[in-house]
Amino acid sequence: PDAFDMELMLKILKKIQAGQICNIPDYDFVTNSRLQTTTTIYPADVVLFEGILMFYQKNVRDLFHMKLFVDCDADTRLARRVMRDTRERGRNLENVLLQYTKLVKPAFEEFCLPTKKFADVIIPRGAENTVAIDLIVQHIRELLRRDSSRGQQPGHKRARHYSDTCYKRPH
């Protein structure tokens, strides 16, 4: 948890929730450092915030309307990490496995796994679980319909083409 700038994360999440344009710092996973550049996040009707410790602090998790926990078994997590770190981050297999066994897996069990209890929905098998994902999408659509029928002005829509920026995280 100490690796994240929780104060900045909270500040940015509150701005996003208030419908304000904000800039979040870019992060370089190869050098493990925050860059000088930022990514602009524009207001949207639905904002997805992804991160392994997003439920860790109460003041952060209390901002979310819906909390999802993607639950994958340890073998899947390791396989994905090996593929990502060797292909995208230029790391060798031995270092990835050493880091996983010494740091990543113990940290997951100590810090991430206990936050599962704060989720509204737990999605077993992640993206493979299309039934769960379809139900979540249906629920979000219903919430949006309900909100728009409660007084949001007709034609008031936020730009959808900015949604590709939602994958960035403040570090």
CYANA upper distance limits for C-alpha pairs under 8 A (distance plus 0.5 A):
  1 PRO  CA     53 LEU  CA      7.45
  1 PRO  CA     56 TYR  CA      8.21
  1 PRO  CA    111 PHE  CA      8.09
  3 ALA  CA    171 HIS  CA      8.38
  4 PHE  CA    170 PRO  CA      8.50
  4 PHE  CA    171 HIS  CA      5.92
  5 ASP  CA      9 MET  CA      6.68
  5 ASP  CA    170 PRO  CA      7.91
  5 ASP  CA    171 HIS  CA      6.09
  6 MET  CA     10 LEU  CA      6.52
  7 GLU  CA     11 LYS  CA      6.76
  8 LEU  CA     12 ILE  CA      6.61
  8 LEU  CA    170 PRO  CA      7.64
  8 LEU  CA    171 HIS  CA      8.46
  9 MET  CA     13 LEU  CA      6.55
  9 MET  CA    170 PRO  CA      6.22
  9 MET  CA    171 HIS  CA      7.97
 10 LEU  CA     14 LYS  CA      6.66
 10 LEU  CA     59 ASN  CA      8.25
 10 LEU  CA     60 VAL  CA      6.49
 11 LYS  CA     15 LYS  CA      6.90
 12 ILE  CA     16 ILE  CA      6.67
 12 ILE  CA     22 CYS  CA      7.34
 12 ILE  CA     23 ASN  CA      8.45
 12 ILE  CA     24 ILE  CA      7.88
 12 ILE  CA    170 PRO  CA      8.37
 13 LEU  CA     17 GLN  CA      6.55
 13 LEU  CA     60 VAL  CA      8.48
 13 LEU  CA     63 LEU  CA      8.22
 14 LYS  CA     18 ALA  CA      6.63
 14 LYS  CA     63 LEU  CA      8.17
 15 LYS  CA     19 GLY  CA      6.91
 15 LYS  CA     20 GLN  CA      5.80
 15 LYS  CA     21 ILE  CA      7.84
 15 LYS  CA     22 CYS  CA      7.31
 16 ILE  CA     20 GLN  CA      6.00
 16 ILE  CA     21 ILE  CA      7.42
 16 ILE  CA     22 CYS  CA      7.50
 16 ILE  CA     41 ILE  CA      8.30
 16 ILE  CA     42 TYR  CA      8.36
 16 ILE  CA     43 PRO  CA      7.04
 17 GLN  CA     63 LEU  CA      8.48
 19 GLY  CA     42 TYR  CA      8.30
 19 GLY  CA     43 PRO  CA      5.40
 19 GLY  CA     44 ALA  CA      7.82
 20 GLN  CA     42 TYR  CA      7.52
 20 GLN  CA     43 PRO  CA      6.49
 21 ILE  CA     40 THR  CA      7.50
 21 ILE  CA     41 ILE  CA      6.25
 21 ILE  CA     42 TYR  CA      5.26
 21 ILE  CA     43 PRO  CA      6.54
 22 CYS  CA     40 THR  CA      6.21
 22 CYS  CA     41 ILE  CA      5.85
 22 CYS  CA     42 TYR  CA      7.32
 23 ASN  CA     38 THR  CA      6.21
 23 ASN  CA     39 THR  CA      5.87
 23 ASN  CA     40 THR  CA      4.85
 23 ASN  CA     41 ILE  CA      6.48
 24 ILE  CA     38 THR  CA      5.70
 24 ILE  CA     39 THR  CA      5.86
 24 ILE  CA     40 THR  CA      6.96
 24 ILE  CA     41 ILE  CA      7.88
 24 ILE  CA    168 LYS  CA      8.03
 24 ILE  CA    169 ARG  CA      7.55
 24 ILE  CA    170 PRO  CA      5.85
 25 PRO  CA     34 ARG  CA      7.17
 25 PRO  CA     35 LEU  CA      7.09
 25 PRO  CA     36 GLN  CA      7.55
 25 PRO  CA     37 THR  CA      6.62
 25 PRO  CA     38 THR  CA      4.77
 25 PRO  CA     39 THR  CA      6.91
 25 PRO  CA    169 ARG  CA      8.19
 25 PRO  CA    170 PRO  CA      6.15
 25 PRO  CA    171 HIS  CA      7.15
 26 ASP  CA     34 ARG  CA      6.55
 26 ASP  CA     35 LEU  CA      5.88
 26 ASP  CA     36 GLN  CA      7.78
 26 ASP  CA     37 THR  CA      6.26
 26 ASP  CA     38 THR  CA      5.56
 26 ASP  CA     39 THR  CA      6.94
 26 ASP  CA    168 LYS  CA      7.78
 26 ASP  CA    169 ARG  CA      8.09
 26 ASP  CA    170 PRO  CA      7.72
 26 ASP  CA    171 HIS  CA      8.09
 27 TYR  CA     32 ASN  CA      7.77
 27 TYR  CA     33 SER  CA      6.41
 27 TYR  CA     34 ARG  CA      4.95
 27 TYR  CA     35 LEU  CA      6.04
 27 TYR  CA    169 ARG  CA      8.46
 27 TYR  CA    170 PRO  CA      8.40
 27 TYR  CA    171 HIS  CA      7.12
 28 ASP  CA     32 ASN  CA      6.05
 28 ASP  CA     33 SER  CA      5.96
 28 ASP  CA     34 ARG  CA      6.70
 28 ASP  CA     35 LEU  CA      7.11
 29 PHE  CA     33 SER  CA      7.41
 29 PHE  CA     89 ARG  CA      7.39
 30 VAL  CA     89 ARG  CA      5.66
 30 VAL  CA     90 GLY  CA      7.93
 34 ARG  CA    171 HIS  CA      7.10
 39 THR  CA    165 THR  CA      7.78
 39 THR  CA    168 LYS  CA      7.96
 40 THR  CA    165 THR  CA      7.87
 41 ILE  CA    162 TYR  CA      8.01
 41 ILE  CA    165 THR  CA      6.62
 41 ILE  CA    166 CYS  CA      7.49
 42 TYR  CA    162 TYR  CA      6.97
 43 PRO  CA    158 ARG  CA      7.08
 43 PRO  CA    159 ALA  CA      8.21
 44 ALA  CA    158 ARG  CA      5.81
 44 ALA  CA    159 ALA  CA      7.17
 44 ALA  CA    160 ARG  CA      7.53
 44 ALA  CA    162 TYR  CA      8.45
 44 ALA  CA    163 SER  CA      7.91
 45 ASP  CA    144 LEU  CA      8.22
 45 ASP  CA    157 LYS  CA      8.11
 45 ASP  CA    158 ARG  CA      6.90
 47 VAL  CA    166 CYS  CA      7.22
 48 LEU  CA    166 CYS  CA      6.74
 48 LEU  CA    167 TYR  CA      8.12
 49 PHE  CA     54 MET  CA      8.46
 49 PHE  CA    166 CYS  CA      7.47
 49 PHE  CA    167 TYR  CA      7.74
 49 PHE  CA    169 ARG  CA      8.13
 50 GLU  CA     54 MET  CA      7.59
 50 GLU  CA    167 TYR  CA      7.60
 50 GLU  CA    169 ARG  CA      7.93
 51 GLY  CA    169 ARG  CA      8.06
 52 ILE  CA    112 CYS  CA      6.76
 53 LEU  CA    111 PHE  CA      7.91
 53 LEU  CA    112 CYS  CA      6.40
 53 LEU  CA    115 THR  CA      8.19
 54 MET  CA     60 VAL  CA      7.49
 54 MET  CA     61 ARG  CA      6.96
 55 PHE  CA     60 VAL  CA      7.32
 55 PHE  CA     61 ARG  CA      5.32
 55 PHE  CA    115 THR  CA      6.25
 55 PHE  CA    116 LYS  CA      8.49
 55 PHE  CA    118 PHE  CA      7.24
 55 PHE  CA    119 ALA  CA      8.44
 56 TYR  CA     60 VAL  CA      8.25
 56 TYR  CA     61 ARG  CA      7.73
 56 TYR  CA    111 PHE  CA      7.93
 56 TYR  CA    112 CYS  CA      7.92
 56 TYR  CA    115 THR  CA      6.52
 57 GLN  CA     61 ARG  CA      6.79
 58 LYS  CA     62 ASP  CA      6.38
 59 ASN  CA     63 LEU  CA      7.49
 60 VAL  CA     64 PHE  CA      8.19
 61 ARG  CA     67 LYS  CA      8.31
 66 MET  CA    119 ALA  CA      8.41
 66 MET  CA    120 ASP  CA      6.83
 67 LYS  CA    118 PHE  CA      7.93
 67 LYS  CA    119 ALA  CA      5.35
 67 LYS  CA    120 ASP  CA      5.60
 67 LYS  CA    121 VAL  CA      7.01
 68 LEU  CA    119 ALA  CA      5.84
 68 LEU  CA    120 ASP  CA      6.54
 68 LEU  CA    121 VAL  CA      5.47
 68 LEU  CA    122 ILE  CA      6.32
 68 LEU  CA    123 ILE  CA      7.58
 69 PHE  CA    116 LYS  CA      6.66
 69 PHE  CA    119 ALA  CA      6.21
 69 PHE  CA    120 ASP  CA      8.45
 69 PHE  CA    121 VAL  CA      6.87
 69 PHE  CA    122 ILE  CA      5.26
 69 PHE  CA    123 ILE  CA      6.54
 70 VAL  CA    122 ILE  CA      6.52
 70 VAL  CA    123 ILE  CA      5.33
 70 VAL  CA    124 PRO  CA      6.79
 70 VAL  CA    125 ARG  CA      7.64
 70 VAL  CA    126 GLY  CA      5.66
 71 ASP  CA    122 ILE  CA      7.05
 71 ASP  CA    123 ILE  CA      6.21
 71 ASP  CA    124 PRO  CA      5.31
 71 ASP  CA    125 ARG  CA      6.44
 71 ASP  CA    126 GLY  CA      6.70
 72 CYS  CA     76 THR  CA      6.73
 72 CYS  CA     77 ARG  CA      6.97
 72 CYS  CA    124 PRO  CA      6.77
 72 CYS  CA    125 ARG  CA      5.58
 72 CYS  CA    126 GLY  CA      6.87
 73 ASP  CA     77 ARG  CA      6.91
 73 ASP  CA    125 ARG  CA      8.11
 74 ALA  CA     78 LEU  CA      6.60
 75 ASP  CA     79 ALA  CA      6.59
 76 THR  CA     80 ARG  CA      6.59
 77 ARG  CA     81 ARG  CA      6.64
 78 LEU  CA     82 VAL  CA      6.61
 78 LEU  CA    100 TYR  CA      7.95
 79 ALA  CA     83 MET  CA      6.74
 80 ARG  CA     84 ARG  CA      6.55
 81 ARG  CA     85 ASP  CA      6.30
 81 ARG  CA     96 VAL  CA      8.27
 82 VAL  CA     86 THR  CA      6.43
 82 VAL  CA     93 LEU  CA      7.27
 82 VAL  CA     96 VAL  CA      6.80
 82 VAL  CA     97 LEU  CA      8.02
 83 MET  CA     87 ARG  CA      6.44
 84 ARG  CA     88 GLU  CA      5.92
 84 ARG  CA     89 ARG  CA      7.45
 85 ASP  CA     89 ARG  CA      5.27
 85 ASP  CA     90 GLY  CA      6.86
 85 ASP  CA     91 ARG  CA      6.14
 85 ASP  CA     92 ASN  CA      8.37
 85 ASP  CA     96 VAL  CA      7.47
 86 THR  CA     90 GLY  CA      5.60
 86 THR  CA     91 ARG  CA      5.26
 86 THR  CA     92 ASN  CA      6.26
 86 THR  CA     93 LEU  CA      7.13
 86 THR  CA     96 VAL  CA      8.28
 87 ARG  CA     91 ARG  CA      8.20
 91 ARG  CA     95 ASN  CA      7.28
 91 ARG  CA     96 VAL  CA      7.16
 92 ASN  CA     96 VAL  CA      6.83
 93 LEU  CA     97 LEU  CA      6.63
 94 GLU  CA     98 LEU  CA      6.62
 95 ASN  CA     99 GLN  CA      6.49
 96 VAL  CA    100 TYR  CA      6.53
 97 LEU  CA    101 THR  CA      6.64
 98 LEU  CA    102 LYS  CA      6.48
 99 GLN  CA    103 LEU  CA      5.92
 99 GLN  CA    104 VAL  CA      6.81
100 TYR  CA    104 VAL  CA      5.00
100 TYR  CA    105 LYS  CA      6.11
101 THR  CA    105 LYS  CA      6.20
101 THR  CA    106 PRO  CA      7.73
102 LYS  CA    106 PRO  CA      7.37
103 LEU  CA    107 ALA  CA      6.44
104 VAL  CA    108 PHE  CA      6.53
105 LYS  CA    109 GLU  CA      6.77
106 PRO  CA    110 GLU  CA      6.63
107 ALA  CA    111 PHE  CA      6.21
107 ALA  CA    112 CYS  CA      7.70
108 PHE  CA    112 CYS  CA      5.25
108 PHE  CA    113 LEU  CA      6.49
109 GLU  CA    113 LEU  CA      5.73
109 GLU  CA    114 PRO  CA      7.82
110 GLU  CA    114 PRO  CA      7.47
111 PHE  CA    115 THR  CA      7.66
112 CYS  CA    116 LYS  CA      7.72
115 THR  CA    119 ALA  CA      7.99
116 LYS  CA    122 ILE  CA      8.11
123 ILE  CA    129 ASN  CA      7.59
123 ILE  CA    132 ALA  CA      6.96
123 ILE  CA    133 ILE  CA      8.35
124 PRO  CA    129 ASN  CA      7.22
125 ARG  CA    129 ASN  CA      6.24
127 ALA  CA    133 ILE  CA      7.96
129 ASN  CA    133 ILE  CA      6.93
130 THR  CA    134 ASP  CA      6.42
131 VAL  CA    135 LEU  CA      6.80
132 ALA  CA    136 ILE  CA      6.75
133 ILE  CA    137 VAL  CA      6.67
134 ASP  CA    138 GLN  CA      6.60
135 LEU  CA    139 HIS  CA      6.65
136 ILE  CA    140 ILE  CA      6.71
137 VAL  CA    141 ARG  CA      6.68
138 GLN  CA    142 GLU  CA      6.74
139 HIS  CA    143 LEU  CA      6.76
140 ILE  CA    144 LEU  CA      6.71
141 ARG  CA    145 ARG  CA      6.67
142 GLU  CA    146 ARG  CA      6.58
143 LEU  CA    147 ASP  CA      6.58
144 LEU  CA    148 SER  CA      6.61
145 ARG  CA    149 SER  CA      6.73
146 ARG  CA    150 ARG  CA      6.92
147 ASP  CA    151 GLY  CA      7.90
147 ASP  CA    152 GLN  CA      7.39
148 SER  CA    152 GLN  CA      5.40
148 SER  CA    153 GLN  CA      7.91
148 SER  CA    154 PRO  CA      8.32
152 GLN  CA    156 HIS  CA      7.49
